Amino acid sequence: MRVLIAILLFLTLAAASSAAEGPVPPCATAPVPDYPAVDKAPAVQVLSGKDLAAWKPAPCLGWEAKDDGVLVALAGSFHFDGTTDELLKRFGAISSLKGLLYWSVTDGGWQTLITSASALDSPDGGHSRADFTLAEMKSGKELYFAQQDNRTSEEVVYRMRVSGLSADGFTVAVENVTPVRSFMLTLFDPGELQSVHFVKRETSGVFRYYGLAFAGESLASSLALPEASYVNRALALYGHLSGTKVAPVEK
């Protein structure tokens, strides 16, 4: 009996420890949250406040510890009969993000999330250009694009880099390099919006996606923007990249 109690206590503590870890990307270990069954609703985990401050980013992310803000982890599995290169091209098709819809918990309805999006030929005052080619996406170079959403008053420049390329997957890291502003207010400083996207083929016709999106402490977070707003943005992007319909969080 004592052995059984000890085993149960160990399992309970192990589960609690795993939950306390927060999100774990699929770098060299099982992800948290884990992937759902194919074409089922994505698994989502959100960290903020003390939980986020206690979270230790995996070394593969290259991130520093996060003191405050909001972190959204999303894991999904979806059918796709194309190649890994075709999914990578979707990340390079920056202009296709224009008009992307998401469920706004603030407005209580569907809204246009991305109002403009284009690839840039350089990070500083760059001019709009055609979407990135597959060769550019595979080059390992830093690529830049501009994007404006429905809550900002001007375009924001982002840096994107692809790594971990193989026949079965890739990783895309994105970070803002210019401030996110709404008229006279700065919502996020450079580097306060970060995301990493892991895509891997599981079997023929089935891919897995794991994304981490971080929004640092800012005016936006101090105004208590609902966590569901961050989640719905992540769900909208996942639906766009996977080509699937994803139910939003409505409140």
N, C-alpha and C positions, 0 to 999 in steps of 0.2 A: 504493500500500500504506500509506504513512504517513497519507494522508487517511482511509483505511478504519479504521486503528487509532485515529486521533483521534476519529472518529465513534463507534466502539464504546466508547472510554473515556468519552466524553461521556455516552452513553446509560447506561453503568454507573453513573457518578457521579450522574446525574439520578435514576436509580431508587433509589440508596442514599439520596440526599437526600430523596426522597419518603417512603421508609420511615422515615427518621429524624424526619420531621415529626410522625409520629403521626397521630391522628385529625384529620380536617378536615371540619367540618359543611357541609351544602349551602346555605350562605348566598348566596355569589356565585361559587362555583367548584365543580369536580367534587369529590364527597365521597371521603374516605378513612376506612374502607374503602368501596369502590364497591358499588353495589346489585347483588345477585345476580339471576339470572333469576327471573321471577315464580314464586312458590310453592316456590322452592328454599330450602335452609337459609340462614338469615341469615348475613351476614358479620360477624365479631366481631374486634375488636382490643382488647387490654388493655395499659395502661401503668401502671407503678409504679416506685418507686425513682428512679434517675438518669434514666431515659427520661422519666418524668413531669415531673421537675424541669426538663428541657430543653424540654419541650413548651410552645408558646405558644398560648394559647386564641385563637380567632378573635374579632375585635372584636364580631361580631354576638351572641356569647354573653353579653357583659357580665361575664365572669368575670375574676378576678385570676389571676396565675400560680399554679400549684399546686406547693408544695414537696415534699409527700409525701402518700401515700394510694394509692388505686386508682381508675383511670378505665377505664370500659368503653364502647366505641363499638359500636353494632349497626346494621347496615343491612339492610333487608328489602324485598321486593316481594311483593304479595299481590293476589289477586282480591277485588274487593268491588263488588257491583252497585248499592250504595246511593249516596247523595250524600255530599259532604264534610261537610255539616251532621250527618249521621247518625254519622259517625266522631267528630266533635267532641262530640256528645252522649255518646259512650262515655267520653270523658275526664271529663265532668261527672257521670256515673253512679257516684259514689263508692261507694255501698253495694254495687254489683255486684262490688267487689274482695274483699269478705268471702268467705273460703273458697277463695281462689285458691291453687292447688297449685304447688309447684316441686320439683325434684329436689334433695334435700339430700345433698351429698357427705359431710358429717359423719356423717349417720345412714345413708347408703347406701340411701335410698329416698325415695318421695314423701311430702312433708309439706305441711301447710297453712301457707302463707306469711303471709297476711293473716287475722288472727283477728277483727278488727273494723274497720269503716270507715264514716265518716259525714260528710256536709257539716256545716259549722258556720255559725251566724249571725253570729259575730264571732271575732276571733283570740284575745281574752283571756277565758278562761273561758266561751267561747261554748257555746251549747246545740246539740245535734244537730237537724238539720232535714232536709227532703226534699232529694233530689239537685238539683244545679244545673240550671236550665233552659237551653235553647239561648240565649235572650236574655241570660241572665247570663254565659254563656260568651263571648258575643260583645261584652259591654259594655266589655272592656278593663280592668275593675276587678280588684283583687286579691281572690281568693277563698280561703277557708280550709277545711281539712278535717282531721279527726282519723283516725289510723290506728294500729293496733297489729299487730306481727308476732309470729311464734312465738319470737323471741329477746329480746323486750322485756317488761318487767313493767308498763308503763303506756302509755297512748296518747300519740302524738306529734302535735303540730299542724304542718301544712304550709301553705305559701302557694303559690298557683297563679295564673298569669296567662297569658292567651292573647294572642298578637300575630300580625302578618303575615297577617291574615285575607284570604282571597280566595275566589272560587268554586271554586278548585282546591286550596286547602291552608290550613294554619295552623301555628303554633308554640305549644307549651305549655311553660312554664318552671315548675319546682317546687323548693322549698327548705324544709328544716325550720326552724321558728321556735322550737321548744322542744327541750330536750335529749333524746337517745335514751338511756334508762336500762334497765339490767337489775338490778333490786333496788337495791342500794346503789351500784352502779357506773355511771358515766357512760360510755357507749360512744361517743357523738358529741355534740359541743357544737352549739348553734344555728348554722345555716349550713354545717355540714360535710357535709350530704347535699344534693347539687344534681343536678338532671337537666333536660335540654332535649329536647323531642320535636318533630321536624319531620315533618309529614304532607303529601304532595302527590300529586295525581292525575297519573299519567303518561299514560294513555290511558283511553278509556271502559272501565270495569270493572277497571282496574288502578291501584293506589295504591302509593306508595313511602313507607317509614318510615325515619327516621334518628334514633337516640337516643344521647345521651351521658349517662352516669350517673357521678357522682363521689362517692366516700366519702373524707373527709379523714383525715389522720393522727389516730389515736385509740387508745383502749384496744383496740378491736376489731382494728385493723391491727397493733398491737404484739403481739397474741396470735397473729399469723400466720394469720388466717382465710384459707382457700384462695381463690385468685383465682376458681376455678370456682364458688364460692358466689355471688360478685358477678355472674358471667356468667349463672348459672341464674336469678337474680332478674330480670335484664334480659330473658332469654328468656321467662320466665313472663309478664311484663308485655306483651311484644310479642305473644305468643300470645293473650292476653286481648283486647288492643285490635284486633288484626287478625282475630280469630276463626279462627285457624289452629292446627294441631297442630305443635308445635316440639319436636324431639328435644333433650334436655338434655345437658350435659356431665356424664358420670357419675363422673369422678375427675380 
